[in-house]
Amino acid sequence: MKKNLYLILFLFLFSAKSFASHVNGGDLSMRHSPVANNANRYEITFKLFRDINGIALNPNLTSTICQKSTNAIKLNVVLSLVSSSYLVYNNLDSVYFPTNVDEIQMGIYKGYATLNSSDYNSEIGYYIYLLESSRSMGVLNYLSDSDYAQFYMEFPSLALYPTYQSPVYTTDPNLLMINGVSFNTNYNATQQNGDSLSFESVYPLGEGLNGRDNNPISFNPGYNFFTNIMNSIPVSGEDIIEVKTGNINLTPLATGKYLLAFRVSHFDTAGTKIPVKIGEIRREFIYDVYVPKTVGINSTYAKNSFVSTYPNPVSEMV
């Protein structure tokens, strides 16, 4: 009998681990996506980036919609894997990078929900979160106090904004940096209606009480938003991301793996109203800082000189 119990436990743990993920980053977004028989349909999209580890992506993930004022759960929405592809870096044989950099896989998940304005009419708004286990090992700047990465976004009252479209990131990530070389990139977040956006660094989120109290994880000693990559030099002001443009500018001065998270706040600026924040999206990534292959490099490492792209069509379709 004991042997059977041990076997069941082993199979359970193996099954759970078989879908474990070395999370490298990701982001959530949503858009109004009506169809002929459902004018209140919304599409929720999650982009997951992870280290390639020979383990299959989960076929389904669950996102949860909560009311901001109470944290009460309104709805669980299952997101299904619709495509998977691999981050392809150009110029890996150049003077910059070693050839053994980590490969990154991107999975795109989508799900649909009927969100009626009469049910989603709180003036304070709502948020969506998704928990995914677990972040990649060896991150230097944050304490590992949560096994889960929490991905998060906010949206407003649908009674006030019945066809809401969140901001969305339109550029895929460049996650490699060179020690001592300036790093410049922009993920080009846009909003369909051209609304005003602002950008800032934020704490990454971990699993909180009941999984949904948006628990920020803590910096390790010696790190903060202004020296997030140890001894890094922000190029503009005090933050490594420019508030109006979303340009990320820094010069890392230490090698290793570092977790950075950014928020895009969405403002309603219609008419002559004072801008009012109505939503937000977040994106986090683990960046690798390498020693350059050639000593003495001091040129700018920019997205124009080092490009990351995704193959199309995708390599894994579900």
Backbone bond lengths (Angstrom), bond angles and torsions (degrees), N, CA, C in turn:
res aa  C-N    CA-C-N  psi(-1)  N-CA   C-N-CA  omega(-1)  CA-C   N-CA-C  phi
1 M - - - 1.463 - - 1.527 110.75 -
2 K 1.358 116.11 -44.31 1.456 120.04 179.78 1.519 111.26 -61.97
3 K 1.346 115.97 -39.55 1.451 119.99 179.50 1.522 111.05 -60.81
4 N 1.334 115.34 -40.15 1.468 119.12 179.10 1.513 110.99 -65.63
5 L 1.348 115.86 -39.70 1.470 119.35 178.62 1.519 110.89 -64.33
6 Y 1.346 117.11 -42.50 1.460 120.86 178.20 1.527 110.50 -62.76
7 L 1.328 116.19 -39.52 1.461 120.02 179.93 1.514 111.03 -64.89
8 I 1.341 116.27 -43.36 1.468 119.88 178.54 1.517 110.50 -62.15
9 L 1.357 116.11 -43.69 1.462 120.16 179.59 1.515 110.99 -62.87
10 F 1.341 116.82 -42.36 1.463 120.47 179.63 1.524 110.60 -62.45
11 L 1.332 116.52 -44.96 1.467 119.90 -179.41 1.517 111.07 -64.24
12 F 1.335 116.49 -37.55 1.465 119.55 178.19 1.515 111.22 -63.92
13 L 1.331 116.01 -46.84 1.460 119.83 -179.20 1.517 110.89 -66.42
14 F 1.316 117.60 -39.01 1.457 121.03 179.70 1.524 110.08 -65.47
15 S 1.357 115.36 -41.26 1.468 119.00 179.82 1.514 110.69 -64.02
16 A 1.365 116.75 -43.00 1.460 119.93 179.40 1.508 110.68 -63.75
17 K 1.350 115.72 -41.28 1.461 120.05 -176.98 1.515 111.37 -71.49
18 S 1.345 116.37 -26.82 1.462 119.49 -176.88 1.511 111.73 -63.32
19 F 1.331 116.45 -20.87 1.452 119.47 177.23 1.526 111.19 -110.54
20 A 1.335 117.35 14.11 1.461 120.13 176.91 1.516 109.17 -63.05
21 S 1.314 115.53 150.88 1.456 119.23 -175.03 1.514 109.87 -131.02
22 H 1.320 117.19 136.57 1.456 121.73 172.12 1.519 106.98 -90.32
23 V 1.323 116.11 86.07 1.463 121.53 -171.23 1.519 109.83 -67.75
24 N 1.324 116.00 127.31 1.452 122.31 177.84 1.523 111.35 -107.24
25 G 1.338 118.07 -17.52 1.453 121.25 179.00 1.508 111.50 162.79
26 G 1.340 115.47 -178.29 1.451 119.40 178.32 1.512 112.29 164.89
27 D 1.345 115.09 176.55 1.460 121.11 177.09 1.520 110.78 -160.62
28 L 1.332 115.66 153.76 1.460 124.65 176.27 1.524 109.97 -109.61
29 S 1.330 116.45 148.42 1.466 121.44 172.12 1.526 108.18 -151.52
30 M 1.330 116.66 166.99 1.461 120.55 178.22 1.521 109.68 -146.08
31 R 1.332 115.41 156.27 1.458 119.99 176.28 1.520 109.76 -150.99
32 H 1.337 115.12 148.51 1.454 121.04 173.11 1.518 108.21 -67.16
33 S 1.328 117.34 126.37 1.466 121.60 -173.99 1.527 109.51 -138.83
34 P 1.341 117.83 69.35 1.466 120.75 -175.11 1.525 112.19 -69.68
35 V 1.309 115.54 152.25 1.458 123.10 172.50 1.522 107.64 -127.33
36 A 1.319 116.66 174.14 1.464 121.38 -171.26 1.526 113.01 -55.46
37 N 1.320 117.05 -39.45 1.466 119.51 -176.18 1.525 113.53 -103.98
38 N 1.342 116.99 10.64 1.462 119.77 -178.03 1.529 109.64 -153.59
39 A 1.331 115.94 95.42 1.460 121.04 -178.73 1.518 112.62 -77.45
40 N 1.326 117.05 -10.28 1.468 121.10 -176.50 1.526 112.39 -109.56
41 R 1.318 116.45 24.43 1.461 119.48 -179.34 1.525 110.28 -82.82
42 Y 1.336 115.71 136.13 1.462 122.29 176.04 1.525 109.16 -122.91
43 E 1.322 114.55 144.93 1.458 121.55 176.49 1.522 108.85 -104.76
44 I 1.325 116.79 128.48 1.464 123.11 175.92 1.522 107.80 -109.00
45 T 1.330 116.45 128.97 1.461 121.69 -177.54 1.520 109.83 -120.92
46 F 1.315 115.81 134.67 1.460 121.57 174.37 1.517 108.25 -124.09
47 K 1.336 115.88 126.40 1.459 122.05 172.73 1.519 108.34 -103.24
48 L 1.329 115.93 121.08 1.454 121.92 179.91 1.521 109.26 -110.97
49 F 1.317 116.74 128.88 1.457 122.79 174.78 1.519 107.69 -114.11
50 R 1.335 117.43 134.94 1.455 119.72 -177.67 1.517 110.31 -150.94
51 D 1.345 114.06 158.28 1.455 119.64 171.95 1.520 109.05 -63.94
52 I 1.314 117.18 140.07 1.450 120.37 175.95 1.518 108.45 -77.58
53 N 1.333 116.41 118.87 1.465 120.59 -173.67 1.516 112.88 -131.26
54 G 1.324 118.25 14.59 1.453 120.90 177.45 1.513 114.34 77.93
55 I 1.336 117.72 6.34 1.460 122.35 -179.81 1.517 108.68 -107.36
56 A 1.316 116.66 136.34 1.461 120.99 -176.20 1.525 111.13 -65.29
57 L 1.318 115.35 145.91 1.458 120.51 171.94 1.526 109.20 -66.31
58 N 1.334 115.67 146.23 1.451 119.44 172.13 1.524 110.02 -57.83
59 P 1.321 119.94 134.38 1.463 120.18 176.97 1.523 112.74 -71.22
60 N 1.337 116.92 -24.92 1.467 121.37 -179.29 1.526 109.82 -142.14
61 L 1.326 115.66 143.35 1.456 123.02 172.97 1.520 108.07 -129.43
62 T 1.312 116.79 155.27 1.465 120.61 -178.39 1.516 110.71 -111.99
63 S 1.317 115.92 123.61 1.463 122.00 172.02 1.527 108.27 -101.95
64 T 1.326 115.71 155.11 1.462 120.89 -175.80 1.518 109.99 -130.04
65 I 1.337 115.67 130.62 1.466 122.10 176.82 1.525 108.26 -98.65
66 C 1.337 116.19 129.13 1.462 122.18 -179.61 1.524 110.58 -127.67
67 Q 1.315 115.22 154.19 1.460 121.28 173.92 1.523 108.68 -84.69
68 K 1.344 117.57 128.33 1.458 120.78 -174.20 1.517 112.84 -63.10
69 S 1.318 118.08 -37.48 1.458 120.60 -173.09 1.518 112.96 -69.38
70 T 1.329 117.91 -25.89 1.460 121.23 -174.98 1.525 113.68 -125.15
71 N 1.331 118.33 -12.03 1.466 123.94 -171.38 1.528 112.64 64.63
72 A 1.332 116.98 11.02 1.464 120.43 179.74 1.525 109.97 -69.07
73 I 1.328 115.30 138.09 1.459 120.04 177.56 1.528 109.95 -73.75
74 K 1.312 114.85 128.50 1.465 120.93 176.73 1.522 111.51 -96.73
75 L 1.337 116.90 -40.13 1.460 119.16 -172.89 1.519 109.99 -165.11
76 N 1.316 116.53 140.70 1.453 122.70 168.22 1.521 108.79 -100.19
77 V 1.322 116.37 132.34 1.459 121.57 -178.16 1.523 108.43 -122.41
78 V 1.326 116.66 119.74 1.459 121.30 178.05 1.523 109.13 -79.76
79 L 1.331 115.49 128.56 1.455 121.89 177.35 1.525 108.40 -106.72
80 S 1.312 116.69 131.74 1.465 121.75 -177.43 1.517 110.59 -106.07
81 L 1.319 115.30 142.24 1.463 121.04 177.64 1.529 109.44 -67.12
82 V 1.335 116.65 121.54 1.467 120.57 -179.51 1.514 111.98 -108.83
83 S 1.331 117.72 -21.42 1.465 118.74 177.46 1.520 109.67 -161.59
84 S 1.319 114.65 157.66 1.451 121.51 176.62 1.519 107.95 -143.64
85 S 1.329 116.14 139.17 1.460 119.95 179.65 1.518 108.31 -150.39
86 Y 1.315 116.16 177.88 1.455 121.54 -173.74 1.516 110.51 -122.99
87 L 1.322 114.13 140.74 1.449 120.39 178.84 1.519 108.88 -74.24
88 V 1.308 115.92 121.32 1.461 121.58 -177.97 1.520 108.62 -109.28
89 Y 1.312 116.66 117.82 1.453 121.54 178.67 1.525 110.12 -97.17
90 N 1.314 116.04 131.24 1.460 121.26 172.73 1.535 109.07 -86.36
91 N 1.322 115.67 161.00 1.473 122.85 172.45 1.523 114.38 67.37
92 L 1.336 117.51 22.11 1.463 117.98 179.18 1.525 112.06 -67.20
93 D 1.320 117.43 -18.33 1.459 120.24 177.61 1.531 112.11 -94.40
94 S 1.337 115.42 9.86 1.459 119.28 179.05 1.524 109.87 -78.47
95 V 1.314 116.37 -172.05 1.463 120.50 -179.62 1.523 112.18 -70.81
96 Y 1.337 117.69 -11.10 1.456 119.49 -172.38 1.519 114.51 -80.62
97 F 1.337 117.09 -54.10 1.454 119.22 -162.52 1.518 113.69 -116.78
98 P 1.330 116.26 147.50 1.462 119.34 168.07 1.520 109.01 -69.20
99 T 1.313 116.54 166.43 1.467 119.61 -176.08 1.521 112.81 -89.15
100 N 1.331 118.11 -5.32 1.461 120.62 -176.02 1.526 111.79 -102.44
101 V 1.330 117.72 38.42 1.455 119.93 178.17 1.527 109.15 -71.67
102 D 1.348 115.68 154.56 1.459 120.08 179.09 1.520 110.44 -66.40
103 E 1.342 115.49 136.65 1.455 119.60 173.80 1.524 109.04 -84.43
104 I 1.327 115.86 146.38 1.458 121.69 -177.21 1.525 109.28 -121.39
105 Q 1.323 115.75 134.55 1.459 122.68 176.98 1.518 109.27 -109.71
106 M 1.336 116.98 140.85 1.455 121.36 175.86 1.513 109.60 -115.70
107 G 1.329 116.64 126.50 1.460 122.07 172.09 1.511 109.45 -111.16
108 I 1.318 117.21 132.52 1.463 122.29 177.65 1.522 108.40 -107.47
109 Y 1.326 115.10 124.26 1.463 122.67 -179.80 1.524 109.50 -114.94
110 K 1.323 116.31 142.35 1.465 120.92 178.06 1.527 109.83 -137.27
111 G 1.319 114.62 145.68 1.457 121.25 174.52 1.514 109.49 -147.61
112 Y 1.332 116.10 162.53 1.463 120.86 -174.93 1.520 109.86 -129.66
113 A 1.336 114.63 142.36 1.461 120.40 -179.00 1.520 109.41 -142.59
114 T 1.315 115.94 144.03 1.462 121.48 172.91 1.519 107.96 -89.22
115 L 1.316 116.46 114.99 1.467 122.48 -177.84 1.522 108.32 -118.93
116 N 1.333 115.92 99.03 1.459 120.64 -178.79 1.528 110.57 -80.90
117 S 1.314 115.73 140.55 1.468 119.66 -178.33 1.520 111.84 -62.03
118 S 1.326 118.21 -27.59 1.459 120.45 179.30 1.525 112.10 -71.44
119 D 1.334 116.58 -24.26 1.465 121.12 179.29 1.524 112.62 -93.94
120 Y 1.334 116.36 -20.18 1.467 121.67 -176.96 1.531 108.56 -122.38
121 N 1.344 114.14 64.80 1.462 119.84 -173.14 1.522 113.88 -117.28
122 S 1.331 117.92 12.01 1.458 120.31 178.15 1.524 109.85 -67.38
123 E 1.312 116.76 128.86 1.461 120.77 -178.63 1.526 111.94 -65.65
124 I 1.325 117.71 -24.87 1.464 120.81 -179.83 1.520 111.12 -77.02
125 G 1.331 116.49 -25.09 1.450 120.06 174.30 1.518 114.01 99.44
126 Y 1.344 115.29 -165.33 1.462 122.67 -170.41 1.526 109.78 -142.38
127 Y 1.320 114.99 163.53 1.465 118.31 173.22 1.524 110.04 -136.00
128 I 1.312 114.60 157.89 1.459 122.51 175.43 1.522 107.21 -120.03
129 Y 1.318 116.43 134.84 1.461 118.66 174.77 1.522 109.58 -132.13
130 L 1.320 114.53 157.82 1.461 121.91 176.94 1.517 107.59 -144.62
131 L 1.324 117.25 130.77 1.459 122.66 178.63 1.515 109.57 -102.81
132 E 1.326 116.30 133.39 1.455 120.76 178.39 1.520 108.28 -136.59
133 S 1.316 116.29 133.25 1.464 122.52 -178.94 1.535 109.62 -106.81
134 S 1.272 115.82 140.17 1.456 129.66 -15.11 1.520 107.09 -129.67
135 R 1.344 117.28 167.21 1.460 119.05 -179.64 1.528 111.13 -64.67
136 S 1.324 115.28 154.53 1.463 120.73 179.06 1.524 110.49 -59.82
137 M 1.303 115.28 151.35 1.461 121.72 -177.10 1.533 110.77 -76.60
138 G 1.338 115.01 156.48 1.450 120.51 169.04 1.512 116.44 86.83
139 V 1.351 118.55 14.01 1.459 120.64 177.31 1.524 109.16 -70.52
140 L 1.332 116.86 132.04 1.464 121.26 -171.66 1.524 114.51 -91.28
141 N 1.330 117.88 -30.19 1.468 118.19 -168.30 1.519 114.77 -93.33
142 Y 1.333 119.14 -8.73 1.467 120.72 -179.98 1.516 110.81 -125.75
143 L 1.329 115.02 147.96 1.451 121.03 174.19 1.519 109.39 -70.09
144 S 1.313 116.25 141.99 1.468 120.48 178.36 1.525 108.52 -89.54
145 D 1.350 116.95 69.17 1.459 120.01 -176.59 1.521 112.10 -101.51
146 S 1.318 117.74 12.70 1.456 120.75 175.22 1.516 108.81 -148.79
147 D 1.331 115.50 133.63 1.460 119.23 176.95 1.520 111.43 -75.67
148 Y 1.320 116.35 -14.20 1.458 120.86 -174.63 1.529 111.37 -112.77
149 A 1.326 114.93 143.86 1.463 120.94 165.85 1.519 106.75 -93.75
150 Q 1.323 116.69 131.69 1.458 120.67 177.73 1.528 109.02 -105.38
151 F 1.317 115.71 123.74 1.456 122.38 176.50 1.528 108.23 -103.32
152 Y 1.335 115.65 142.26 1.461 119.47 -161.15 1.522 110.56 -148.80
153 M 1.336 115.52 143.88 1.462 121.48 170.70 1.530 108.75 -151.59
154 E 1.320 116.67 163.94 1.460 122.06 178.51 1.522 110.18 -126.45
155 F 1.352 115.40 149.85 1.459 120.01 173.10 1.529 109.30 -141.00
156 P 1.339 117.97 158.57 1.457 121.10 -171.61 1.527 113.01 -88.03
157 S 1.320 115.11 -179.02 1.464 121.52 171.73 1.517 109.51 -55.87
158 L 1.321 116.47 128.18 1.466 119.68 178.66 1.521 111.51 -81.58
159 A 1.334 116.53 -8.64 1.462 119.40 169.69 1.530 110.17 -72.42
160 L 1.339 115.70 -31.27 1.464 120.92 178.08 1.526 111.84 -89.50
161 Y 1.333 116.74 -32.22 1.470 121.83 -177.76 1.538 108.50 -131.78
162 P 1.333 117.32 75.08 1.471 121.50 -169.68 1.526 115.43 -70.13
163 T 1.313 118.10 -11.62 1.477 120.02 177.49 1.532 109.38 -126.67
164 Y 1.327 115.47 48.59 1.463 120.32 -170.49 1.521 112.43 -63.26
165 Q 1.338 114.87 138.33 1.459 123.41 173.46 1.529 107.28 -125.40
166 S 1.300 117.24 119.58 1.463 119.70 179.37 1.523 109.52 -75.70
167 P 1.329 117.33 163.50 1.471 118.79 166.63 1.527 109.60 -60.17
168 V 1.312 116.33 161.23 1.459 120.87 178.02 1.521 108.94 -146.11
169 Y 1.316 116.79 143.19 1.458 121.41 175.69 1.523 109.08 -80.79
170 T 1.317 117.12 133.04 1.464 120.97 -176.46 1.526 113.40 -110.76
171 T 1.332 117.84 -4.48 1.459 121.05 -179.42 1.519 109.52 -119.67
172 D 1.324 116.42 133.05 1.450 121.67 179.51 1.525 110.12 -76.22
173 P 1.325 117.03 159.19 1.472 119.52 -167.55 1.515 114.79 -80.53
174 N 1.306 113.88 149.82 1.461 123.00 167.35 1.519 105.81 -111.52
175 L 1.331 117.37 109.74 1.456 121.48 -167.86 1.522 113.60 -108.04
176 L 1.330 116.94 10.58 1.457 120.68 -178.35 1.520 110.27 -111.06
177 M 1.320 116.41 133.47 1.456 122.70 176.76 1.522 109.31 -127.55
178 I 1.322 115.06 159.26 1.457 121.68 177.97 1.528 109.01 -115.32
179 N 1.296 116.23 130.12 1.464 121.57 179.26 1.524 110.36 -57.35
180 G 1.348 115.47 122.60 1.451 121.02 177.66 1.509 115.23 85.30
181 V 1.343 118.03 1.63 1.465 121.60 -179.14 1.525 108.93 -114.19
182 S 1.333 117.62 131.75 1.459 120.91 -177.32 1.520 110.68 -62.87
183 F 1.322 115.10 138.78 1.462 123.75 -177.80 1.516 108.54 -115.60
184 N 1.332 116.54 125.01 1.462 121.59 -178.16 1.520 108.57 -133.73
185 T 1.333 116.98 125.57 1.459 119.61 176.52 1.517 109.33 -156.23
186 N 1.322 116.12 169.80 1.463 122.55 177.65 1.518 107.05 -150.93
187 Y 1.339 117.10 130.21 1.455 120.90 -179.39 1.526 112.31 -87.85
188 N 1.337 116.00 1.22 1.468 122.68 170.08 1.526 112.60 51.92
189 A 1.327 115.72 58.56 1.462 120.12 174.13 1.531 108.93 -72.42
190 T 1.325 115.88 134.47 1.458 121.69 178.34 1.517 109.15 -133.73
191 Q 1.329 115.20 163.97 1.457 121.65 174.62 1.516 107.62 -128.31
192 Q 1.328 117.13 134.94 1.462 122.39 -169.04 1.522 113.58 -53.87
193 N 1.343 116.69 -36.68 1.465 120.11 -177.12 1.525 113.11 -88.45
194 G 1.334 116.38 1.70 1.452 119.45 -179.37 1.513 113.72 75.97
195 D 1.343 117.64 22.67 1.462 120.91 -179.56 1.528 110.83 -67.39
196 S 1.320 114.76 164.13 1.460 121.41 -177.49 1.532 110.49 -73.83
197 L 1.338 115.84 137.60 1.455 122.54 178.37 1.519 109.62 -126.73
198 S 1.325 116.76 149.74 1.462 121.30 172.00 1.516 108.95 -132.30
199 F 1.340 116.76 158.17 1.454 122.18 -169.51 1.525 109.69 -130.32
200 E 1.337 116.18 143.62 1.465 120.39 177.94 1.525 110.06 -161.38
201 S 1.333 115.38 158.57 1.456 121.13 171.37 1.523 109.23 -78.36
202 V 1.339 116.52 144.84 1.461 121.04 177.98 1.518 108.74 -139.90
203 Y 1.349 115.68 168.19 1.451 120.54 173.11 1.527 109.46 -71.19
204 P 1.321 118.35 136.71 1.464 119.37 166.47 1.529 109.52 -62.71
205 L 1.324 116.07 157.38 1.458 120.68 -177.17 1.520 110.91 -110.17
206 G 1.337 115.21 144.65 1.448 121.85 174.18 1.509 110.18 -118.50
207 E 1.315 116.25 -175.57 1.463 120.39 179.60 1.514 109.47 -72.31
208 G 1.331 116.20 129.20 1.447 120.80 178.90 1.516 111.44 -109.67
209 L 1.318 116.54 -163.72 1.454 122.37 178.15 1.521 109.44 -59.40
210 N 1.319 116.43 126.83 1.470 122.21 -176.27 1.521 112.32 58.78
211 G 1.351 115.62 14.47 1.456 119.10 177.17 1.499 115.04 78.66
212 R 1.365 119.35 1.69 1.454 117.59 -169.42 1.528 114.91 -139.85
213 D 1.340 117.69 23.71 1.459 116.39 176.78 1.523 111.57 -102.81
214 N 1.346 115.98 22.15 1.460 122.07 169.79 1.521 111.23 52.50
215 N 1.297 115.65 56.55 1.452 123.41 -173.04 1.526 110.89 -77.10
216 P 1.343 119.12 110.82 1.472 119.68 177.49 1.517 110.53 -72.19
217 I 1.327 116.92 138.14 1.453 119.42 175.59 1.526 108.70 -85.78
218 S 1.311 116.35 159.74 1.462 121.44 -168.36 1.525 111.87 -99.62
219 F 1.335 115.09 152.05 1.463 120.85 172.40 1.523 110.65 -70.70
220 N 1.309 116.14 146.43 1.447 120.35 165.75 1.533 109.10 -70.24
221 P 1.331 118.41 156.65 1.467 120.85 179.92 1.529 111.47 -54.64
222 G 1.328 115.35 135.38 1.456 120.88 178.22 1.514 114.57 96.09
223 Y 1.351 116.22 -6.53 1.461 119.78 -179.42 1.527 110.11 -114.99
224 N 1.323 116.21 149.80 1.458 122.94 172.33 1.524 107.44 -157.65
225 F 1.318 116.98 -173.71 1.459 119.72 -177.15 1.529 112.31 -64.69
226 F 1.323 116.67 -23.31 1.452 119.80 -174.15 1.525 112.37 -95.76
227 T 1.326 116.85 -19.67 1.466 120.79 172.18 1.522 107.76 -129.05
228 N 1.327 115.65 55.15 1.459 120.49 -172.28 1.516 111.82 -66.11
229 I 1.316 116.27 -43.22 1.449 120.45 168.90 1.523 105.37 -94.45
230 M 1.301 117.41 120.30 1.467 121.92 -165.82 1.526 112.52 -43.71
231 N 1.347 114.54 121.13 1.461 122.74 179.59 1.532 112.98 66.70
232 S 1.347 116.60 16.24 1.463 118.09 179.20 1.517 110.29 -66.73
233 I 1.321 116.08 152.90 1.458 122.25 -177.35 1.523 108.59 -111.72
234 P 1.347 119.34 106.05 1.459 118.94 174.72 1.526 109.85 -63.49
235 V 1.320 116.62 136.33 1.457 120.75 -177.40 1.523 111.06 -80.05
236 S 1.338 116.97 -34.23 1.466 119.78 -176.09 1.522 110.10 -121.63
237 G 1.331 116.79 118.41 1.445 120.79 176.93 1.514 112.27 60.65
238 E 1.341 116.38 -142.33 1.455 121.01 -177.37 1.514 112.64 -102.04
239 D 1.332 117.85 -25.82 1.456 120.51 179.75 1.520 108.96 -93.60
240 I 1.332 116.12 154.96 1.460 119.58 -179.84 1.521 111.91 -83.50
241 I 1.347 117.75 -4.55 1.461 121.17 176.77 1.526 108.87 -123.87
242 E 1.322 116.48 134.92 1.456 121.21 -178.55 1.526 110.20 -77.60
243 V 1.326 115.78 130.20 1.459 121.50 -170.79 1.528 112.91 -62.90
244 K 1.315 118.93 -33.99 1.456 121.44 -175.66 1.521 113.98 -92.68
245 T 1.328 117.56 -27.74 1.466 120.61 -172.76 1.517 114.48 -109.34
246 G 1.340 117.45 -24.56 1.450 120.54 -174.32 1.514 113.57 80.35
247 N 1.355 117.75 7.43 1.463 119.99 176.71 1.527 109.65 -68.20
248 I 1.326 116.26 130.81 1.466 122.13 177.02 1.520 107.54 -101.52
249 N 1.336 115.82 121.33 1.462 121.33 -175.46 1.522 109.33 -134.65
250 L 1.323 116.62 120.37 1.461 119.28 175.43 1.523 109.17 -161.33
251 T 1.313 114.31 162.06 1.464 121.14 173.55 1.515 107.74 -124.05
252 P 1.335 118.82 104.52 1.462 120.16 -179.86 1.519 111.11 -72.27
253 L 1.334 115.85 141.84 1.461 121.14 -179.38 1.525 111.76 -124.09
254 A 1.338 115.57 26.18 1.460 120.39 174.90 1.518 108.60 -156.99
255 T 1.311 116.96 143.36 1.453 121.23 -179.57 1.526 110.40 -84.90
256 G 1.330 116.43 165.81 1.459 121.78 176.98 1.513 112.26 127.78
257 K 1.335 116.30 -171.03 1.462 123.45 178.87 1.521 109.33 -103.98
258 Y 1.343 116.60 132.06 1.455 121.81 -176.27 1.517 109.92 -136.31
259 L 1.329 115.78 136.66 1.459 122.67 -179.29 1.523 109.86 -97.99
260 L 1.332 116.75 125.06 1.452 122.26 176.38 1.523 108.62 -123.63
261 A 1.327 116.71 143.48 1.464 121.87 178.47 1.522 109.55 -132.75
262 F 1.325 116.15 143.21 1.458 122.10 -176.49 1.528 110.23 -133.56
263 R 1.339 114.87 148.88 1.464 121.06 177.60 1.514 109.93 -119.99
264 V 1.333 114.95 137.69 1.461 122.20 170.84 1.523 106.97 -110.57
265 S 1.323 117.37 114.20 1.465 122.08 177.57 1.517 109.50 -92.96
266 H 1.337 115.30 137.54 1.468 123.13 -174.99 1.526 108.76 -107.99
267 F 1.337 116.75 124.22 1.461 122.16 -176.79 1.518 111.22 -116.37
268 D 1.331 115.11 139.79 1.466 121.67 171.69 1.525 107.24 -87.69
269 T 1.328 116.15 118.37 1.468 121.19 -179.73 1.523 111.14 -120.98
270 A 1.343 116.50 24.01 1.469 119.89 -177.23 1.519 110.68 -64.65
271 G 1.340 115.41 144.39 1.452 121.48 177.79 1.514 111.82 63.33
272 T 1.315 115.94 -138.05 1.467 121.12 -178.57 1.528 111.42 -107.61
273 K 1.323 116.97 14.62 1.456 120.30 -177.21 1.523 111.46 -67.39
274 I 1.329 115.55 151.15 1.454 120.12 169.07 1.529 107.58 -65.52
275 P 1.336 119.40 135.41 1.474 120.10 -178.71 1.526 112.07 -53.14
276 V 1.312 115.30 131.73 1.464 122.13 179.89 1.518 108.46 -121.04
277 K 1.335 116.24 127.56 1.461 119.31 177.80 1.520 109.68 -70.28
278 I 1.337 116.33 128.45 1.458 120.48 -178.38 1.527 112.83 -121.50
279 G 1.328 117.78 -9.64 1.452 118.89 -179.32 1.516 111.41 -172.59
280 E 1.320 115.34 175.30 1.465 120.28 175.80 1.523 109.86 -159.97
281 I 1.319 114.95 154.71 1.455 122.16 167.37 1.520 107.43 -126.87
282 R 1.326 116.19 159.03 1.457 121.59 179.26 1.520 109.34 -131.73
283 R 1.308 114.82 153.60 1.463 120.18 176.04 1.515 107.36 -142.11
284 E 1.323 116.72 134.94 1.461 120.75 175.51 1.517 109.51 -129.34
285 F 1.351 114.67 150.84 1.458 120.68 177.02 1.518 109.77 -147.19
286 I 1.332 114.86 152.25 1.457 121.72 168.38 1.522 107.26 -99.39
287 Y 1.332 115.25 121.46 1.463 122.06 -177.95 1.529 109.45 -101.68
288 D 1.328 115.88 141.98 1.453 122.08 174.36 1.521 109.53 -102.09
289 V 1.333 116.77 124.94 1.463 121.42 175.78 1.525 107.72 -105.61
290 Y 1.334 115.94 121.08 1.457 122.53 -175.16 1.522 111.55 -109.87
291 V 1.330 115.01 158.72 1.460 121.35 167.30 1.521 107.26 -78.91
292 P 1.328 119.27 133.14 1.473 119.92 -179.34 1.521 111.71 -64.47
293 K 1.319 115.46 147.51 1.466 120.23 178.44 1.524 111.54 -64.24
294 T 1.343 115.52 -32.90 1.462 120.58 179.20 1.528 109.02 -110.85
295 V 1.294 117.81 123.87 1.464 121.99 -177.90 1.523 109.91 -69.21
296 G 1.326 116.13 141.57 1.454 120.63 174.18 1.513 114.81 94.54
297 I 1.347 117.65 7.98 1.475 119.54 178.04 1.516 109.13 -66.93
298 N 1.310 117.50 132.11 1.458 120.17 178.41 1.520 111.85 -137.44
299 S 1.323 117.35 14.61 1.466 119.59 -179.56 1.521 110.37 -83.48
300 T 1.324 116.01 164.63 1.456 121.19 -179.18 1.523 110.17 -73.60
301 Y 1.318 114.37 132.45 1.462 121.04 177.04 1.531 106.23 -97.39
302 A 1.311 117.23 97.16 1.457 121.81 -173.14 1.511 110.61 -117.24
303 K 1.330 115.27 163.62 1.459 119.15 -179.60 1.525 111.13 -65.20
304 N 1.326 117.87 -20.86 1.454 119.87 178.85 1.527 112.60 -75.83
305 S 1.330 116.07 -24.17 1.460 119.20 -178.69 1.520 112.79 -103.03
306 F 1.322 115.59 -9.28 1.453 119.69 178.85 1.516 107.39 -146.85
307 V 1.319 118.40 109.81 1.459 122.20 -167.97 1.516 110.09 -113.60
308 S 1.332 115.96 136.16 1.462 120.20 173.23 1.522 108.61 -110.88
309 T 1.306 116.29 132.84 1.465 120.57 -178.16 1.516 110.14 -136.08
310 Y 1.312 116.44 162.06 1.449 121.87 174.72 1.515 109.70 -109.30
311 P 1.334 117.51 138.34 1.456 119.84 177.65 1.515 111.26 -67.47
312 N 1.295 116.80 151.45 1.451 122.16 178.92 1.529 107.75 -143.15
313 P 1.318 121.56 123.47 1.460 125.72 9.07 1.524 112.55 -73.35
314 V 1.317 115.02 167.18 1.457 120.20 -176.50 1.511 110.36 -70.51
315 S 1.329 114.89 160.81 1.455 119.60 -172.87 1.518 112.94 -88.37
316 E 1.310 117.58 -19.64 1.468 121.36 179.85 1.503 107.76 -134.48
317 M 1.292 118.92 115.60 1.456 121.59 177.61 1.528 109.23 -111.56
318 V 1.319 115.99 141.00 1.455 120.59 177.01 1.511 108.79 -116.47
